Amino acid sequence: MSRVLVVEDESAIAELIAIHLRHAGHEVTVVADAASAAAEVDRVLPDLVLLDWMLPGHSGLSLAQRWRAQARTRELPIIMLTARGEEPDKVAGLDAGADDYVTKPFSTNELMARIRAVLRRKAPEALDAPVQVGALRLDPSTRRVSHGDQEVKLGPTEFRLLHFLMTHPERVHSRVQLLDRVWGDHVFIEERTVDVHVKRLREALAPVHCAAMIETVRGAGYRLTQPRPSAAG
């Protein structure tokens, strides 16, 4: 359930990668040149970039160097994907800031494994491992939320919001931080939108008596807490 930006000017390769990523449950955006890639990252910060070295206009190498030099994109996970397989090229790519370097032609199984490895190192919340807080369980791979034997029906935004909160329990997150991590930063929506989706999430959790797990921290934002024992118990 990660946002992946594929920067690749060979359409057949780009489509092959996109198919495998979508099949694995990722949200995929494909662009074919450095200018479009830079604009897309400015619009919404992805969880991972698959970056071809040889691109129209600026090279992928210069793009990686630029992202590593900027505070907002310094930690952006990048996998360089290129036909340049000589050792000096690999060294140059890794020195430019790539987290991994995959040469063409490549095995899609190996590429997907490398993607999982980079996401595991850089963004644990993006993994497909189920997460549980109290009796509330969320499984990203099946997109199911349950409480015991009861299934909780959530919309896609509420699902992402709950996933983020459950992978960061007991921590307070401001509306700006939630917009950043759940909606993607630089999206042009109001902070009030967070309140609307928190309300919907609580309504969806109410039938399984978990609505109170989503706490409002006055003047600060929201946090997810362990369910409190029932007073009647």
N, C-alpha and C positions, 0 to 999 in steps of 0.2 A: 504494500500500500504506500509505496514511495513515489515521489514525483521524479521522473527521469527525463533529462533533456538529451536527445540524440543529435549530435552535430556531425552530419555525414552528407557529402555531396553526391555519393553514388546511391541512387534511389533504391536499387535492388537490395543493397546491403542494409540501408536504413530501414526498409520495410521488413526485412528478415529479422533484424534486431527488435524492431517495434512489436512484431507479432509475438516473439518469445517473451518480451517484457510484459506485454498486456496479458498474455496467458498466465504469467506468474503473479498477476494482480496489481501491477504497477500502472500508474498514470504516465502516459508517454507523450512527449512533444518532440516533433522532428523538425529540424531546420537544416539548411544546406550551405550556409556560409557564416563567416565570423560575425558580420554585422547583425544578422538575424539572431545569432546565438547571444551576443552581447545585449541586444534589446530584450530578448526573452528572459535572461537572467536579471536584468534591471526591473522587469515587470513582476516576476515571481521567482523567488530563490528556490531552485530545485533541491532535491535531496542528493542527486548525483548527476554528473555530466559525463556522457560518453563522447569523447572529443577526437575527431579525425585531425591528423597533423596537416595534411595537404588540403587546404580549403581555398575557394575563390576569395580574393582580397587578402586579408591578413591570415597568417597561418594559425593553426590550432596552438602551436607552441607559444606564439606571442600572446594569444588570448589567455592561455593558462598563466603566463607570467603576469599579465595585467590583473587577473582575478586574485592571484596570490599577493599582489601588492596593495590591494584594497581591503580595508577592515571588514566590510560587509561580506566579502566573498573569500576571505583568507582561509576559512575552514571548509570551503566548498569541496566535496569529494569529486575527484576527476580521474577518469580512466582514459588514457590515451590509446586511440585505436588507429593503427597506421600500417602501411606496407613497408615502412622504413625499419628494417629489422637488425641492422648492424649495431654492435655494442655501443659505439659512440652516439648513435641516435637514441638508444635506450637511456643512456646516461644523461643526454641533453633533455630528454622528455621528463625524466624523474627529477632532474635538477630544476626544471622549469616549474615544478610543483605537482606533477601528476602523482597520484597515489598508486597507480599501477599502469602497466604498459603491455598492450596486447597487439601482436603483429598479425597482419593479414597474409594469407587466408587463416581463419581461426575456426576453432570448434565452438559452436553455439553453447554446448554444455560447459565447456571450459570458461567461456565468457560469462555465462550466468553464475558459475561458481565464484568467479572473481568479483562479480557485482555483489553477490551475497557477502563475500569476505570484506569488501570495502564498506558496505553498509553496516556490517556487524561491528567494524572498528569505529566508524564515524557516527552512526546513528542507530543505537540499539533499539529505539522505539519503532524503527522502520521494519524490523524483522517480522517474520510470520509466526513467531512463538506466541502461544496463548498467554494471556496475562490475567491474573485473578486478584481481586481485593475483596476480602471477606468471602461471601458466597457468590459474588458477582464475577462472572467469567466472560472474557472477550477473546474470540479466536479470529485473528486477522485473515488467516488462510481460508476460512469458510465464511467470513463476514457474519458471524453469529454472536449474539450476546445472550447469556442465559443466567438464571438464578435458580440453582437446583435443577428441577425438571422443567421450569418455566422459561420459555424463550421470550426475549425482549425485542420488539420490533423497532428499529431505528432507521431514520433516513441517512443518506451517505454523509452529510455534514455532521449530524449528531454522532454518528459512528466514529468519525475521525476525532471529534472533540472528546468523546469518552475514552478513546484509545490513548490520546495524548495525556489526559488527566490520570488515567489508570497507570500509565508508565512513569508518571511523576507524582506519586501520591504524597499527600501532606504538604506539598509545596504550593505557595500562593503564586498565581499567574495573573498578571494584569491583562486587561482587554487587548492592549497593544501586543503583548507577548502572544496571546492566543491567536490574534489575527495573523501574526507572523508565522506561527508554527502549524496552525490548523488550516488557515485559508491561504497562506503564502504571503510574504510581505510585499509591499508595493501594490496590493490590490486596492481598488478604489471603492471601499465600502466603509460605512461608519462603524465606530466602536459599538454603537447601540445594537448592531447586528449580533454581536456576541451575546448580549442579554437575551435576545429573541431565541437564539438556539439553545442557550442554557435552560430557558423556560421549557422549550420543547423536550429537551433531554430529561429534565425532571419529570415532566408529564409522562414520558415513556417509561421512566423507572418507578413511577408511583405504584403501579399494580404489583410490583415485587418488593415494595416497601424499601426502596433504595434511593428515593428522591433526596432524602436528607443527607446523603453522602456528598452531594454537590453543595458545598457551602459558599455563601457570599461573605467575603471579608471586606467589611465596610471601608471604602476609600482605597482599597488595594486591588481587588479582583475576585478570583474564584480559586477554590482548591477542592480536591477530592480527598475525603477522609474515610477511615475505617468505620463501618456501621457501628452505631452504639447499641449496647444490649437493651432489650426491651425492658421498660420499667416494671411491666407486669410479670417478667420472668424472674 
